[in-house]
Amino acid sequence: MNKKYREIKKILIKNTNKSVLILGTTGINFKSLKYQLKAGELYQKVLDDLFIAKYGYINMNQNDAKSLEKLIEIKKGEPLFSNKIIPCDLIIFIYVNPKILRILCARENQSYDEALKLQNELLEKLDSDKYPFIKVELYKNSIGLDHVGRNVYICGDYNGFLTDKREIVKYEDENNTFFHFPYIKPVKNINDLRRKQGFLLLIYDNFLEVKNCISIDKKYRKLFNHFNLVYIITEDEEKIKQSHIKYTNISFANEILDDYDITELYYDYILNTERINFSSSKIKTLSSINKFLKSKKTIKTSDLANKFNISIRQAERYMMDYNKLYRNIGYDYSKNEWYIIN
């Protein structure tokens, strides 16, 4: 389970003897949250079931909904996901930072202003009416828009298959005007990328001097680090099966991505990539590892464990954290060793 949901799961486990409401504003995908937690029911489904049981069909008006809402009972051990406050023993209030909420609303095609207003109203009501609630913030460690590029570079013959947002005078969906994404920037060869940076690089594999996955990573990592994500377009089935090179931002695809694909990548990256938040002691340890690796081209996990007198498992964790900070190592599974890109 993604760690951003673990806090909610822990609360549910501790309160199985209580009726629990998971409350939040519009824009939060409760269906996805329900899937992650593998528990509970959606408010709208419960309401629809009540209506069908009474009338045999679904076509309720606002008055019908209000009358049936009074009949909703939350069972112990079966939390209800809702944008409305329903009587219960405990409320888990899902809070989302306004900057992140704007992204969620754009993705779910919801009004940001209405979602923010509802979130504030719910929180105010919980405080003023003294409901028993626990506030949980989703996506609190997400990097957000400030650390993500807006440019999409395409290395190769570009046929205009992606929509450059600068060419759109008026957006159909006003929620998306905030992002102004993507800016499409074609380049003719790989050398033109030397001083470029952005969110995504799409590059055909015939522009690469090496073909092996590990060789690609070793040769181009420094260049590709200028982009949040890199997709190499290839017909090589083995590369496509591999999908991506672990511990890098490089992935493989058999066809060029379209508008929908890159927009989803954009949202996913912003929401699911976390800020680096290491303690001072962790930074000190990673700095020592960096000095140790300066003279190395490859290293076994066991060698690192012996050097720093730690377990194999701890050494693996340190290497993954080290890569988050320095972004210059990969793992060769065929040789069971790390390689360092200096």
Secondary structure, DSSP 8 states (H G I E B T S, - for coil): --HHHHHHHHHHHHTTTSBEEEE--TTS-HHHHHHHHT--EEHHHHHHHHHHHHHSS----HHHHHHHHTT----BT--EEESS----SEEEEEEE-HHHHHHHHHHHT--HHHHHHHHHHHHHHHHHTT--EEEEEETTTB--GGGS--EEEEES---S-S--GGG-SS-SSGGGGGT---EEEEESSGGGGTT--EEEEEEEGGG-S--SHHHHHHHHHHHHTTEEEEEEE---HHHHHH-B-TTSSEEEESS---HHHHHHHHHHHHHH-B-----HHHHHHHHHHHHHHTT-SEE-HHHHHHHHT--HHHHHHHHHHHHHHH--EEEETTTTEEEE--
